[in-house]
Amino acid sequence: MVETMEAGAERVDASQPHRRPQLTAGEFAAKIAANPYIADLRSGNADLRWFKAKPGEGVWGSWGVRAVPSRRGITLMDIERAAGTEPGPEGPSVTAPRGAGYADDIGTSPWEINGKWEVWADNLVTLYEEACSRQWNATADIDWSRLEPLPNDLERALCQYNTFLTMGEYLATDVLAPWLPRFNTYFHEIKLFIASQAMDEARHTEVFRKRIYANGGGMGMAIKLGGALARAGGGMANAASNPLFSSWRDVSFAIHVVFEGAILSMFRFGEFLGKTDVDKQIFRMVMQDEARHVSYGTMHLKFLLDNAPDPESERERLHALADIAEVFFLDLFFLQPGTIESCAILAGDGLDGFAQGLETYKSVYKKMREEYLSRIKRAGLDRSQKCMFPLELPF
């Protein structure tokens, strides 16, 4: 049972929020007034221990720090440089911002993720600042008024492709967002970055959905996303139960490196496929966000392999995970009939060019595979002899 309301107040079972406490508003006010701290405050004896504490002696964190703004303003890098609060290898088991003081009675918080090696990347802070500075608006920053009509076969194919991409963005958000409360607040950088990524994914879903309805088309056929997740042991409603997503290290590798690495290739392909300047603009915008996510995942993979307590064991574990992730995401994306066929129509400039477009789709897949293997090899995981992605698509 989770209980709230201390200092003599009626205890409330927080697991049953629909149940009201068994006391009136007047009784509740009386209990607040009887609280020892409130009584002291009423008599003019304020605690003020935070105010009286000397900086750096437990209750208060620091004093006299002045961050100097850089050209862009005050960045996270600027305040860390001034405050000297770079994260250590492990966060404390309390709910406190890094650098803050706290009293002994703060209580412990059993954070699930406390180790720097589990979350860090050397580019994490700069990526967050980039995410903030490069936010864009799917309503106002896309020049929708310049969208040109397309032949029905091309419009229908593009709507199908965007329907597929919309569902992929749902998957990323659903998997990533539940991890936010599991990171120790000591590592605020990962909380901030993943929150910015969730916003990126939401904006991608928004822009693809708007494009689907903006040019005389409409929503296409849903891909078998739920079925693929179920085959891997989870479902859309409980993606966290999927074995690919059982720890943050797994999530980051599966989502940022395998999944979003492939999607980055698909976005780049989308810019090539775009038949109007507006479509090309959309894919350029989402591509800059996706590249940021992949960059974090790649550098996190490197930091993980360089700093894990048992690097060789971690490397073998990741190879086993990659065996599953590569098969899973190949099936989920590159082998989806609606995706293959819509891309072939777009690449062939219409239904009549389907066969030629199919060859283009196969070449994009080969490029994705090469980029993925090169990326993870630079991070310290060589899958060149183990990769489950076939050298070529068999059609």
N, C-alpha and C positions, 0 to 999 in steps of 0.2 A: 504494500500500500504506500502510495506517495502522499506525504502530508505537507501542508503549508500552514502559514499563520502561526508565528511564534509568540512568545511573551504573554502567555496566559489567554490568548484568543482561542475561540472554539476551533478545534481541529477539523479540517475539511479534507475529505478524500478526493484528491485532485484527479484520480482516475475516473471519477464519476462527476464531471463538471455540471451535469444537468441537475444535480441535487443541491439545493440551497442549504447553507449552514443553519442549524437549529437555534437561531437567536434573532432578535429583532434588530433594526438599525440602531435603536437607542441602546440596547444591550451591547452591541458591537462597539459603539462610540465609547461606552463606559469602560470596556475592556482595553481599548486603546489608551484611554486616559490613565488607567491603572498601570500601564507599562512603566517599569522603573526608569527607563531613559526619558520617556515623555514627562514623568513626574519631576525628574531632575531638571529637564529643560524648562518646565513650567516655573520652577523655583529659582531659575537664573543660574543653574549649575551645568552649563553646556559642557559636553565631553571634550571637544576640540583636540582630541589626541593627534589627529592628522596635522593640525595646525601647529601644535607644539613640538611635534617630532622633528628631529634633526634629519636632513636629507641623507639618504643612504644608510640609515640605521633601522631599517625594517618596515616601519609603518609608512614612511614617505620615501618615494623613489629617488628623485634627484632635484637639483635646483641650479640656476645660473646657466642653463643651456640656451644657446641662441643659434638656431639654424639660419644659415645665410642662404637666401634665395638664389637659385641659379637662373639661367636665361629663361627657363620655362616657368619659373616660380619655385615654390618649395616642393621638392620631390621626396619620396621615401628615402632615396639615397642621401639627400641633404640632411635629413633629420638623423639618420643613422650615423652619418659622419660626425655630426655635432654631439649627439647623445652617447655615442659609443655603446650602443645596445645591440650589436650584432648577435644573432642567435647562437647559443652554444649547442652542443650535440644533443641535449635532451631538455624538454620543457618541464617545469614543476607541475605537480598535481594539484593545482589551484586554478580558479577562474580569475585570472589577472592579466592585464596587458603586460607585454614584455617591458621591463624597466620600472614597473610600478611597485611600490611597497605594499605590504599587507600585514595585518596583525595575526597573531597566532590563532585567533578564533575564527579565521576566515573559512575554515573547513576545507576538506579535500574534494577534488573533482576527478573521478576516474576517467581521464581522457583516454580514448582508444588509441590515438596516434600521438605519441610524444617525442619520437625520434626525428632528428633533422635528416638523417639518411633516408627516411621513408618518404619525405615530401620535397626536399630541396632540389633546386637547380640553380646553377650559378647565374643564369639570366632571369630568374624569377621576378626580381624587383623591377628590372628595366622593362620586362614584358608587361607587368601590371601598369606601369606608367604609360607605356605605349597604348595599352588597351583603353586607358582613359582618354588620352589625347586623340585617338583615332576613332572614337565612337561616331557613328553616323546614324542618320534618321531615315528609316525606310519610307516614311511619308513624304518628307520634304527634300531629301538629298538625291532621290532618283528623279530624273527628268521625265516623269510619266507622260507629259503632254506631247513628247516627241515619239511615243510608241507608234510604230507603223503597222498597218494590217498585214497579215501573212496568209499565204494559201492555207486552206483547211488542213491539209496533211501535215504541214510544218507546225501550225499552231497546235494541232492536237498532239503531235509528238512532243512539242516543248511543254505542254501542260502535263503530259504523262511524266516526263523527266522531272519537272518541278514537283509533282505529287510525290514521287520517289524521294526527292531530296528533302521535302517537308517532313516525311516520316523519319528520315535519318536524323534530322535535327531534334525531333521529339525524343528519339532514343538517347542522344547525347545528354540532353537536359535531364531526362528522367534518371539516368545513371549517375550523373555527377552531383546534382543538387543535394541528395540525401547525405553526402559525405561532409558537407560544410560543418555541421555541429560536432563532427567526430575529430576534427583537427584541434589540437591544443591552441588556445588563443595566443600562446607564446609565439607561435609561428603565424603571425597575422598575415604575412605575405601570401601564403597559400590560400587562406580564406578569402582575401581580397581578389586574388587572381581567379579563383574558381567562380566566385560571384560574378566577376566581369565576364567570364566565359559563358556562364549560364545566360547572361544578358545577350551575349553575342548569338548564342544558339536560338534564343527567343526571337531576336531580330531577323535571323536567317529564315526561321519558320514564317515570320510575318512577311518578309519580302517575297518569298517564293509563293505564298498564298495570294498576295496582292497581284503578282504577275499572272497567276493562273486566271484571275478574274478580270484582268485589265484590258484584254484585247480580243474579246469575243469568244473566248474559249470556256474552260471550266475544269473542275477537279476530275482527274483521271482515275485509273484503277489503283487501289491500295495494294502495296506489295505484302508478301507473307511475312511481315516483320514479327508479329506475335507468334506465329508458328515456328519460326527459326529460333526465337528465344526459348520457346517451350522445348524444342528439341535439345537445346543446350542446358536445360534444367531450370529455366525461369519463365517469366512472362512479362508482358508490358507493365502489369500492375505491380510486379515484385521483381524488377530487374536486378535488385541487389542480391537476390538468391541465386542468380546465374553464377556458375563456377568461375566464369571469366572475371567476375567483379567481387571476389570474396575479400580482397584487401586493397588498400589504396595503391600499392605497387602494381597489383594486377589491373586495377581500373585504369591507371595512367598508361600502362603499356598497351592494354587492349583498345582503349578509347583514343588516347592522344597519338600513339605511334602507329598501330595497325589500322584502326577504323578511320581516324581523321587524316592519316597519311594517304589512304586510298581516296577519301572524299576530296582532299586537296587536289589530287589528280583529276577527279571528276569535275571540280569547279574550274580547273584550268581548261579542261575539255569543253565545259559549258561556255566559256568565253569564246573558244574556237567555233563552237556550234552556233553561237548567237547570230541571229539573222538581222537584228536591228541594233542600233547603237545603245538603246536602253538595255537590251538583254546583255550585251557585252559589259555595260557599266555595272549591272547587278552582280555579275560573276566576278568582276574585278574587286568589288567591295567586299563580298563574302570571302574571297580568296585571301585578302590581307588579314582578316580575322583568323581564318583557318590556319594560315601559316604560323601565326603566333601560338596557337594551341599545339601544333606539331612541334614547334621549337621548344616549348616547355617540356613536352613529353620526351623528346630526344635528349635534352640536357638533364632531365631528371633521371632517365635511364643511365646516363653516364655517371651522374653523381651516386646513384644507387650502387652501381657495380664497383665504383671506386671506394665506397665508404660503408658498404654493408658489413655487419659483423663477420659473416662468412661469405666472401665474394664468390667463391667457386660454387658453393651450394646455391647461392642466389642465381648464378648464371645458369646452372642446370635446371633450376625451377622455372626460370623464364623461358628456356628452350621448350620445356614441357607445356608451358602456357601458350607459347607461340604456335605450337602444333595445333592446339585447339582454336586459337583466335584466327589463324590464317584460314583454316577450313570454314569456320563460322562466318567470317566476313566476306570471303569469296562467294559462298553460297548466298549470303544475304544481299549482296550488292551486284557483283559483276556477272552473276549467273541468273539474275532476275529477268524473266522473259520480257516484261514491260519495259525494263531499263535497256536491255540489249536492243530491242526492236525500235524503241523511240530514238535512241542514240544513232542507230543505223539509218533511220529515215532522215534525221537532222544532218548527219554527216554526209549523206548522199544527196542532199538538197531536194529531198522529196521521196515519195514511195518508189518511184521508178529507179532511183539510185540506191536501193536497199542493199544490194550485194556489195557495191563499192563501199558504202557506209559501214557495212559489217567488217570489212577489212580495216577500215580506219579505227573502229572500236577495238579491234584486236591489237592494233599497234599502241593504242593508249594504254591498254592493260599491260603490255610488255614494258612500257615506260614506267608505269606505276610500280611494277615489280622491281625493276632496276633501282628506282629511287628509294624504295622501302629498304631493300637489302643494303644499299650504300649508306643510308641514314643510320641504320642500327649497327652496322659494322663500325662506323666512326665512333659510335657511343660505347663500343666494346662488346657487342653481341654479334658474332659472325654466324649467319644462318645460310650462307651461300650453298652449303652441302645438305642443309636440313629443311629448307623452305618448302612448305606445303603448297604454295602457289605454283601451279605448273608453269613450265617455260612459256607455253603458248596456250591460248584457249582452244579447245578441241572442236572448232566448227569453222 
